[in-house]
Amino acid sequence: MLISISSINKHNPIIESFLALKKVNSMSVEIKAINPTKSELRKFVKFGTDHYNDNPYFVPPLVLDDINTLSPSKNPAFEYCEAQSFMAYRDGKPVGRITGIINHNVNKRTGENDLRFGFVEFIDDAEVVDALFDAVSKWGKEKGMTSIVGPMGFSDLDHEGMLIEGFDRIGTMATIYNYEYYPKHMERMGFEKDADWVEYLLEVPKEIPEKHKRIADIVRQKYGLRNVHFKSRKLLKDKYGHALFDLINEAYDGLYGYSPLSPKQIDHYIDLYLGILRLDDISVVVDKDDNLIGVGISIASFSRALQKNRGRLFPFGWRHMIAPLRGKVDVVDLLLIAVKPEYQNKGVNALLFTDLIPSYNRTGYKYAESNVELEGNSSVQRQWDYFSYTQHKRRRSFKKTL
């Protein structure tokens, strides 16, 4: 005769012990180390998108881009980085993920033994979160690391910073979106603020601000600088491709967590980005000898397109990308501004904006999203004083001793 548990006295001590054991087993979390094969990385990346199903603010990354970033055979950063990804499962279903990254170049520059964590996603469950961070921390300690910091990527061109304000704002292609409970778990685990970044939403002015015009005229005359325009991406790539990324290395050196791009990384990013940038969204400033002095790189917002195709280009997702590739959206993302250190705070930014604002208006952009800016970088933030703007997002890098 078969007896179901529901048909007997559940207050029996034996039955209570059985039910308690069953509950623990069903709630247990299994952590699996991910091999960097394309099939396993695809599952890893897919969870990061599926986790936000029906969220109106999350912007998925391009699946193939994230797979390549995490693949040692595709990402040149593995020349000086180590990485290990983990996934959390409960009852056979994925409930979280995390990647540990050791950037040996940055650690040598800073004298620290920092383990970076990134690509982190988890359900709102302390057991899952703790299991993920325990796994990645153990891996880092075995490698000699003494602290853990993040979210950060292999380099500054990867996503960084956990969102702590602006959960009701649509994300961008270049930034992380996460649920509001994420930073609460970081604080619960004893992580503390290491750095904050802020982001701004700006209205594209119909006319160039008068002060920008005056400063731009002074800079042209005083330093002999001028804007250069290109009719083809190939010309831009051939003449200034490497110089552009060398300038980024020079301008950003010394910023929080900056990892200088290697020659192989520069080649990689030239091929990755210069093919999709609209020339009208780029401004280049050179001196009288055609040496690169400053650059402003922006890109039509792909946020809505990526939401529609869920980060997949094939078989039909590419169709959603056509509008931003042609500039047929009303938001432009300000990816970066880089100016040679000896020309910083001398008005070069005014040259960039007097060049870009008319182009933005011709294209039809109404708003601009700044990229992440360190909260203490007042020299960068002062440039928005001549615009109508809102500081609408804030994100944080957390740190903890291992």
C-alpha positions as a printed NumPy array, in Angstrom:
array([[  0.   ,   0.   ,   0.   ],
       [  1.405,   3.398,  -0.958],
       [  1.083,   6.194,   1.602],
       [  1.279,   9.83 ,   0.521],
       [  2.867,  12.319,   2.901],
       [ -0.227,  14.478,   2.674],
       [ -2.372,  11.671,   4.086],
       [ -0.544,  11.316,   7.424],
       [  0.115,  13.486,  10.436],
       [  2.656,  16.092,   9.362],
       [  3.415,  16.921,  13.011],
       [  5.121,  13.546,  13.387],
       [  8.812,  14.366,  14.189],
       [ 10.065,  11.975,  11.51 ],
       [  7.848,  13.547,   8.862],
       [  8.819,  17.074,   9.958],
       [ 12.478,  16.156,   9.623],
       [ 11.86 ,  14.711,   6.151],
       [  9.991,  17.822,   5.008],
       [ 12.72 ,  20.084,   6.383],
       [ 15.386,  18.078,   4.55 ],
       [ 13.345,  18.171,   1.333],
       [ 13.015,  21.948,   1.615],
       [ 16.773,  22.421,   2.125],
       [ 17.562,  20.186,  -0.843],
       [ 15.13 ,  22.023,  -3.111],
       [ 16.569,  25.378,  -2.065],
       [ 20.241,  24.415,  -2.406],
       [ 22.381,  26.292,  -4.912],
       [ 24.796,  24.592,  -7.264],
       [ 27.73 ,  26.587,  -8.635],
       [ 29.324,  25.55 , -11.92 ],
       [ 32.572,  26.885, -13.34 ],
       [ 32.062,  27.854, -16.983],
       [ 34.426,  26.629, -19.654],
       [ 35.062,  29.419, -22.191],
       [ 33.565,  27.505, -25.108],
       [ 31.112,  29.232, -27.39 ],
       [ 28.214,  26.987, -26.322],
       [ 28.775,  27.495, -22.584],
       [ 29.402,  31.215, -22.934],
       [ 26.192,  31.537, -24.958],
       [ 24.219,  30.071, -22.033],
       [ 26.053,  32.424, -19.678],
       [ 25.229,  35.472, -21.814],
       [ 21.65 ,  34.322, -22.464],
       [ 20.875,  34.268, -18.745],
       [ 21.923,  37.905, -18.5  ],
       [ 19.249,  38.826, -21.039],
       [ 16.504,  36.417, -19.969],
       [ 16.86 ,  37.723, -16.393],
       [ 15.292,  41.017, -17.549],
       [ 12.408,  39.703, -19.626],
       [  9.694,  42.367, -19.9  ],
       [ 11.807,  44.999, -18.1  ],
       [ 11.248,  48.249, -20.052],
       [ 14.591,  49.83 , -19.05 ],
       [ 17.085,  47.022, -19.668],
       [ 19.083,  47.21 , -22.899],
       [ 20.568,  43.815, -23.826],
       [ 24.106,  43.647, -25.153],
       [ 24.838,  42.094, -28.499],
       [ 25.088,  38.415, -27.619],
       [ 28.058,  37.744, -29.883],
       [ 29.96 ,  40.754, -28.502],
       [ 29.694,  39.468, -24.927],
       [ 30.647,  35.945, -25.991],
       [ 33.741,  37.301, -27.746],
       [ 34.649,  39.496, -24.775],
       [ 34.673,  36.439, -22.5  ],
       [ 36.523,  34.234, -24.987],
       [ 40.334,  34.018, -24.606],
       [ 40.678,  33.317, -28.322],
       [ 38.748,  36.476, -29.286],
       [ 39.576,  39.113, -26.664],
       [ 43.157,  40.489, -26.792],
       [ 42.84 ,  41.553, -23.133],
       [ 43.59 ,  37.95 , -22.198],
       [ 47.223,  38.778, -23.037],
       [ 47.422,  40.283, -19.548],
       [ 44.178,  39.171, -17.884],
       [ 42.877,  35.957, -16.379],
       [ 39.178,  35.258, -16.017],
       [ 36.814,  32.615, -14.71 ],
       [ 33.028,  32.662, -15.003],
       [ 30.549,  30.874, -12.755],
       [ 26.837,  30.147, -12.974],
       [ 24.455,  29.395, -10.139],
       [ 21.696,  26.799, -10.53 ],
       [ 18.773,  25.792,  -8.369],
       [ 16.752,  22.721,  -9.251],
       [ 18.572,  22.682, -12.57 ],
       [ 17.543,  26.243, -13.505],
       [ 20.036,  29.135, -13.826],
       [ 19.584,  31.748, -11.097],
       [ 22.788,  33.789, -11.294],
       [ 26.155,  34.35 , -12.912],
       [ 29.448,  36.163, -12.266],
       [ 32.902,  36.517, -13.829],
       [ 36.131,  37.008, -11.915],
       [ 38.828,  38.977, -13.746],
       [ 42.45 ,  39.559, -12.756],
       [ 43.948,  42.445, -14.699],
       [ 47.659,  41.993, -14.074],
       [ 48.6  ,  45.238, -15.846],
       [ 46.395,  47.373, -13.61 ],
       [ 47.507,  45.527, -10.477],
       [ 51.148,  46.185, -11.364],
       [ 50.402,  49.859, -11.933],
       [ 48.507,  50.26 ,  -8.651],
       [ 50.453,  47.851,  -6.479],
       [ 47.177,  46.188,  -5.482],
       [ 46.071,  42.575,  -5.713],
       [ 42.535,  43.306,  -6.874],
       [ 40.146,  40.711,  -8.18 ],
       [ 37.582,  42.348, -10.443],
       [ 34.074,  40.973, -10.714],
       [ 31.813,  41.665, -13.662],
       [ 29.012,  40.249, -15.808],
       [ 27.153,  39.741, -12.526],
       [ 23.438,  38.932, -12.468],
       [ 21.36 ,  37.211,  -9.805],
       [ 17.837,  36.712,  -8.561],
       [ 16.835,  38.448,  -5.344],
       [ 18.013,  35.652,  -3.062],
       [ 20.799,  35.917,  -0.47 ],
       [ 21.737,  32.241,  -0.797],
       [ 22.3  ,  32.624,  -4.546],
       [ 24.239,  35.872,  -4.197],
       [ 26.453,  34.537,  -1.427],
       [ 27.193,  31.337,  -3.34 ],
       [ 28.254,  33.286,  -6.45 ],
       [ 30.535,  35.669,  -4.572],
       [ 31.958,  32.863,  -2.44 ],
       [ 32.905,  30.96 ,  -5.602],
       [ 34.543,  33.896,  -7.355],
       [ 36.284,  35.032,  -4.144],
       [ 37.725,  31.565,  -3.563],
       [ 39.071,  31.543,  -7.132],
       [ 40.627,  34.97 ,  -6.608],
       [ 42.237,  34.059,  -3.286],
       [ 43.758,  30.955,  -4.845],
       [ 45.357,  33.339,  -7.373],
       [ 46.779,  35.518,  -4.598],
       [ 44.232,  38.32 ,  -4.71 ],
       [ 43.506,  40.196,  -1.473],
       [ 40.484,  42.33 ,  -2.404],
       [ 37.5  ,  42.175,  -4.741],
       [ 36.158,  45.179,  -6.665],
       [ 33.491,  45.796,  -9.277],
       [ 31.472,  45.528, -11.362],
       [ 34.333,  46.106, -13.792],
       [ 35.443,  44.563, -17.054],
       [ 38.738,  43.764, -18.69 ],
       [ 39.198,  47.391, -19.771],
       [ 37.367,  50.715, -19.582],
       [ 35.692,  49.958, -22.894],
       [ 33.763,  47.187, -21.127],
       [ 30.728,  47.837, -18.959],
       [ 31.473,  49.019, -15.42 ],
       [ 29.613,  50.292, -12.38 ],
       [ 26.466,  48.965, -10.687],
       [ 23.418,  51.169, -11.087],
       [ 22.348,  52.726,  -7.765],
       [ 20.14 ,  55.567,  -9.09 ],
       [ 18.048,  55.789, -12.25 ],
       [ 16.316,  52.426, -12.234],
       [ 13.364,  53.984, -14.092],
       [ 15.544,  55.251, -16.971],
       [ 16.297,  53.303, -20.111],
       [ 19.883,  52.094, -20.282],
       [ 22.404,  52.592, -23.054],
       [ 24.476,  50.208, -25.134],
       [ 27.61 ,  51.206, -23.201],
       [ 26.316,  50.831, -19.631],
       [ 24.978,  48.3  , -17.154],
       [ 21.373,  48.064, -16.066],
       [ 20.502,  46.145, -12.914],
       [ 17.572,  45.734, -10.563],
       [ 17.262,  47.943,  -7.472],
       [ 17.97 ,  45.054,  -5.106],
       [ 21.508,  44.539,  -6.446],
       [ 23.304,  47.254,  -4.398],
       [ 21.354,  46.18 ,  -1.305],
       [ 22.942,  42.745,  -1.519],
       [ 26.374,  44.306,  -2.   ],
       [ 25.972,  46.285,   1.204],
       [ 24.578,  43.248,   3.022],
       [ 27.741,  41.314,   2.124],
       [ 29.964,  44.069,   3.541],
       [ 31.024,  45.746,   0.301],
       [ 31.733,  49.479,   0.48 ],
       [ 31.802,  52.275,  -2.065],
       [ 35.085,  52.517,  -3.965],
       [ 34.032,  54.993,  -6.681],
       [ 30.882,  56.511,  -8.173],
       [ 30.098,  57.56 , -11.73 ],
       [ 27.293,  59.907, -12.798],
       [ 25.447,  60.249, -16.095],
       [ 23.553,  63.122, -17.69 ],
       [ 20.673,  63.528, -20.102],
       [ 21.116,  66.694, -22.178],
       [ 18.874,  68.561, -24.581],
       [ 20.587,  69.199, -27.897],
       [ 20.466,  72.992, -28.313],
       [ 19.109,  74.44 , -31.523],
       [ 22.045,  76.811, -31.71 ],
       [ 25.648,  76.626, -30.581],
       [ 25.925,  78.309, -27.144],
       [ 27.528,  81.738, -27.523],
       [ 30.235,  80.984, -24.993],
       [ 31.22 ,  77.883, -26.951],
       [ 31.522,  80.013, -30.091],
       [ 33.747,  82.575, -28.358],
       [ 35.985,  79.96 , -26.748],
       [ 36.28 ,  77.981, -29.99 ],
       [ 37.382,  81.121, -31.89 ],
       [ 40.017,  81.898, -29.248],
       [ 41.355,  78.325, -29.257],
       [ 41.637,  78.259, -33.045],
       [ 43.621,  81.46 , -33.11 ],
       [ 45.761,  80.899, -30.013],
       [ 46.801,  77.297, -30.64 ],
       [ 46.309,  76.917, -34.39 ],
       [ 43.805,  74.094, -33.976],
       [ 41.128,  73.082, -36.427],
       [ 38.421,  70.478, -36.978],
       [ 38.952,  67.771, -39.588],
       [ 36.132,  65.991, -41.429],
       [ 36.256,  62.702, -43.281],
       [ 34.275,  61.414, -46.223],
       [ 35.006,  57.751, -45.559],
       [ 35.613,  55.551, -42.545],
       [ 38.641,  54.092, -44.311],
       [ 40.329,  57.501, -44.443],
       [ 39.616,  58.035, -40.745],
       [ 40.922,  54.567, -39.897],
       [ 44.056,  54.83 , -42.034],
       [ 45.074,  58.291, -40.863],
       [ 43.944,  58.443, -37.25 ],
       [ 42.778,  54.956, -36.229],
       [ 45.737,  54.069, -33.995],
       [ 46.365,  57.694, -33.041],
       [ 42.786,  57.927, -31.774],
       [ 43.198,  55.058, -29.318],
       [ 46.703,  56.178, -28.363],
       [ 45.095,  59.499, -27.463],
       [ 42.489,  57.707, -25.318],
       [ 45.295,  55.894, -23.475],
       [ 47.091,  59.174, -22.888],
       [ 44.045,  61.201, -21.881],
       [ 42.536,  58.591, -19.563],
       [ 45.763,  57.409, -17.947],
       [ 45.492,  57.829, -14.188],
       [ 41.713,  57.643, -14.044],
       [ 40.152,  55.163, -11.648],
       [ 40.895,  51.579, -12.674],
       [ 42.092,  52.53 , -16.154],
       [ 43.678,  49.705, -18.128],
       [ 45.806,  50.983, -21.049],
       [ 44.841,  49.41 , -24.352],
       [ 47.501,  47.229, -25.946],
       [ 48.321,  47.429, -29.678],
       [ 46.329,  44.242, -30.291],
       [ 43.367,  45.666, -28.382],
       [ 43.558,  48.846, -30.431],
       [ 43.446,  46.829, -33.654],
       [ 40.497,  44.9  , -32.225],
       [ 38.506,  48.013, -31.295],
       [ 39.27 ,  49.75 , -34.582],
       [ 37.692,  46.822, -36.417],
       [ 34.841,  46.579, -33.9  ],
       [ 33.747,  50.206, -33.688],
       [ 34.894,  52.237, -36.669],
       [ 32.65 ,  50.233, -38.968],
       [ 29.414,  51.286, -37.213],
       [ 30.178,  54.906, -36.313],
       [ 28.526,  57.582, -38.433],
       [ 31.137,  60.083, -39.579],
       [ 28.734,  62.945, -38.771],
       [ 28.791,  61.833, -35.122],
       [ 32.59 ,  62.127, -34.812],
       [ 34.611,  65.293, -34.309],
       [ 38.393,  65.373, -34.693],
       [ 40.655,  68.276, -33.698],
       [ 44.236,  68.546, -34.988],
       [ 47.059,  71.063, -34.763],
       [ 48.804,  72.83 , -37.64 ],
       [ 50.939,  69.717, -38.262],
       [ 47.884,  67.426, -38.391],
       [ 48.704,  65.86 , -35.032],
       [ 45.627,  64.577, -33.223],
       [ 44.761,  66.839, -30.285],
       [ 41.195,  65.913, -29.372],
       [ 38.337,  63.672, -30.414],
       [ 34.658,  63.43 , -29.603],
       [ 32.962,  60.156, -30.466],
       [ 29.217,  59.726, -30.293],
       [ 26.827,  57.177, -31.707],
       [ 23.116,  57.094, -32.446],
       [ 21.3  ,  55.346, -29.623],
       [ 20.837,  51.625, -30.23 ],
       [ 18.836,  51.167, -27.018],
       [ 15.397,  50.646, -28.587],
       [ 16.831,  48.553, -31.412],
       [ 18.59 ,  46.201, -28.984],
       [ 15.432,  45.892, -26.906],
       [ 13.543,  44.806, -30.008],
       [ 16.064,  42.242, -31.209],
       [ 17.103,  41.072, -27.706],
       [ 20.753,  41.452, -28.654],
       [ 20.567,  39.075, -31.611],
       [ 21.393,  40.163, -35.149],
       [ 20.294,  36.965, -36.87 ],
       [ 18.166,  35.853, -38.504],
       [ 16.184,  39.118, -38.545],
       [ 17.427,  41.226, -35.631],
       [ 19.692,  43.263, -37.899],
       [ 16.645,  45.009, -39.36 ],
       [ 16.112,  46.892, -36.091],
       [ 19.672,  48.237, -36.303],
       [ 19.154,  50.041, -39.595],
       [ 17.459,  53.131, -38.138],
       [ 20.251,  54.048, -35.689],
       [ 22.923,  53.207, -38.242],
       [ 21.296,  55.86 , -40.427],
       [ 20.839,  58.272, -37.519],
       [ 17.051,  57.896, -37.64 ],
       [ 16.554,  58.141, -33.851],
       [ 16.185,  61.156, -31.579],
       [ 18.88 ,  60.271, -29.005],
       [ 22.649,  60.26 , -29.453],
       [ 25.019,  58.582, -26.987],
       [ 28.172,  60.541, -26.138],
       [ 30.652,  57.691, -25.938],
       [ 33.81 ,  59.6  , -25.11 ],
       [ 35.783,  62.806, -25.329],
       [ 39.566,  62.629, -25.205],
       [ 41.984,  65.562, -25.281],
       [ 45.776,  65.475, -25.063],
       [ 46.801,  66.268, -21.465],
       [ 48.721,  69.431, -22.407],
       [ 45.576,  70.831, -24.046],
       [ 43.081,  69.857, -21.349],
       [ 41.129,  72.733, -19.75 ],
       [ 42.133,  75.025, -22.618],
       [ 38.847,  75.048, -24.52 ],
       [ 39.36 ,  72.173, -26.961],
       [ 35.976,  70.769, -25.909],
       [ 34.354,  73.916, -27.284],
       [ 35.833,  73.093, -30.697],
       [ 34.323,  69.634, -30.501],
       [ 30.844,  70.862, -29.551],
       [ 30.731,  73.694, -32.081],
       [ 31.418,  71.005, -34.659],
       [ 28.961,  68.399, -33.358],
       [ 25.923,  70.483, -32.392],
       [ 25.065,  71.597, -35.958],
       [ 25.562,  68.009, -37.112],
       [ 23.247,  66.725, -34.379],
       [ 20.56 ,  69.174, -35.471],
       [ 20.883,  68.212, -39.119],
       [ 20.517,  64.563, -38.143],
       [ 17.5  ,  65.23 , -35.925],
       [ 18.881,  64.303, -32.499],
       [ 16.922,  65.942, -29.701],
       [ 18.678,  64.477, -26.672],
       [ 22.162,  63.294, -25.774],
       [ 23.134,  60.716, -23.165],
       [ 26.51 ,  61.208, -21.554],
       [ 28.609,  58.173, -20.806],
       [ 29.774,  57.437, -17.25 ],
       [ 31.835,  60.196, -15.593],
       [ 33.6  ,  59.917, -12.254],
       [ 31.635,  61.986,  -9.766],
       [ 34.709,  64.004,  -8.79 ],
       [ 35.698,  64.872, -12.357],
       [ 34.478,  68.457, -12.179],
       [ 36.421,  69.56 , -15.253],
       [ 34.377,  67.167, -17.398],
       [ 31.08 ,  67.992, -15.737],
       [ 31.556,  71.751, -16.146],
       [ 31.203,  71.306, -19.897],
       [ 27.49 ,  70.566, -19.424],
       [ 26.877,  73.955, -17.767],
       [ 26.055,  75.478, -21.158],
       [ 23.335,  72.896, -21.838],
       [ 19.937,  72.092, -20.366],
       [ 20.654,  68.849, -18.53 ],
       [ 19.583,  66.423, -15.816],
       [ 21.889,  64.193, -13.808],
       [ 19.678,  61.119, -14.017],
       [ 21.814,  58.052, -13.239],
       [ 24.492,  57.064, -10.778],
       [ 26.473,  53.864, -10.584],
       [ 29.018,  52.492,  -8.145],
       [ 32.103,  50.324,  -7.914],
       [ 32.076,  48.31 ,  -4.692],
       [ 35.125,  46.917,  -2.885],
       [ 35.766,  44.424,  -0.112],
       [ 38.791,  42.726,   1.431],
       [ 38.971,  39.01 ,   0.695]])
